[in-house]
Each structure stands twice: as C-alpha cells, then as structure tokens.
Amino acid sequence: MTGWVVFDYGEVICGRTTALPELAATLGVPLGDFEPHYWRLRDGYDRGSSDLEYWGGIGAALGVAVDESTADTLTGIDIRGWSDVQPASLELVAGLSEAGVPLALLSNAPSSFARFAERQDWMRHFRVRVFSGDVGVAKPDPEIFELLVARLGVPAGDCVFFDDRQSNVDGARAAGLRAHRWDGAEAARAVL
C-alpha cells in the first residue's frame, strides 16, 4: 500500500460520546431537552466558535445562564466523553505506523478538544493532524479536504480516508480521495 491513510477521530478512533447525561445534569436540564441543542449547535463549535460561545448558545436555548467557569466545566466533561479510544482502532493505527505507513488525522472537533488530543500517547502515530476548529472549515466542505491534501503534499488520489459519516465520505470522494465508510478496524484492514 502506498500513500497516506487518513482517519477521522469521532466514532472511528474513539467511541460515541458518553457524556451527554452528565452535561445535561450539569446544566440542570433533562437529557431529552439538552441533546438536540448539543448536536444542532455542534457544527459551529467544530468550525471554530469558542467554548463559551457553544455552551452559552446551548444555555440560551434552554434558558440557563452559562458563564466562563460553567463553560470550562462543560468543556472538560465533553472532552472526557470523546476520549474513550477503541482498542481495535488503536491496534490498526499502531500497526500501520510501525509498518511505516504515513498516517493523518482529519477531525471535525473544537480547538479545545484538539489541544487535549495532541497530548495523548496515541497521537504520535499521526504525522499530520487537521482539526476543523483550528482551521475554520469542516467536513464535508471541499476546503478542508483541499487543505489536508496540501499539507500532505500528495495528490488526493494517494490518500485513503476513513470516516463514520457517509456525507463526509462523499465529500472526500468528490475531492478525489479514496474514501470509505468506517465499519470497524477489521473492515478497514481488508480495504488496506
């Protein structure tokens, strides 16, 4: 296999967040009221809005005041919720890295999460890391794939990309990457 292998993070390297009940409880609202706003406002957060802007927006939608201290608390809970890395995914990544395959990470994630992720041991396997919150564009926008390919310094067709969302896979394919819907580490191994 030649070229770069690019992985999404959320629900590929890690499992789905487990933090929503604790986040709702921290704001003192029912989970059913909280969750729709968490997802509805997430795209702006992933595209670079601040922690306080994101949590303040959720709070405003729910009629709950959110100050900087509360936003910091919610951010910490949220990061922990997205930090449960999947052993099979890590095993695949580590094996590819040890075999000399160049790896990149392309994640729709806020900058606060990016700073946390950069300190994790598993991150050493990724030579290039692009977080949407840092660059102000997000998947499936063509711009983020163009930025990724420019950083990798190879033609888009030299990149294999795995993502759990079909819209992101479609966006990557439209940008020329060889993109596949993530269906677990074994399926990815078969593709590679």
C-alpha positions, 0 to 999 in steps of 0.5 A: 500500500502506498500513500497516506491513510487518513482517519477521522477521530469521532466514532472511528478512533474513539467511541460515541460520546458518553457524556451527554447525561452528565452535561445535561445534569450539569446544566440542570436540564433533562437529557431529552431537552439538552441533546438536540441543542448539543448536536444542532449547535455542534457544527459551529463549535467544530468550525471554530466558535469558542467554548463559551460561545457553544455552551452559552448558545446551548444555555440560551436555548434552554434558558440557563445562564452559562458563564466562563467557569460553567463553560470550562466545566462543560468543556472538560466533561465533553472532552472526557466523553470523546476520549474513550479510544477503541482498542481495535482502532488503536491496534490498526493505527499502531500497526500501520505506523510501525509498518511505516505507513504515513498516517493523518488525522482529519477531525471535525472537533473544537480547538479545545478538544484538539489541544487535549488530543495532541497530548495523548500517547496515541497521537504520535502515530499521526504525522499530520493532524487537521482539526476543523476548529483550528482551521475554520472549515469542516467536513464535508466542505471541499476546503478542508479536504483541499487543505489536508491534501496540501499539507500532505503534499500528495495528490488526493488520489494517494490518500485513503480516508476513513470516516463514520459519516457517509456525507463526509465520505462523499465529500472526500470522494468528490475531492478525489480521495479514496474514501470509505465508510468506517465499519470497524478496524477489521473492515478497514484492514481488508480495504488496506 
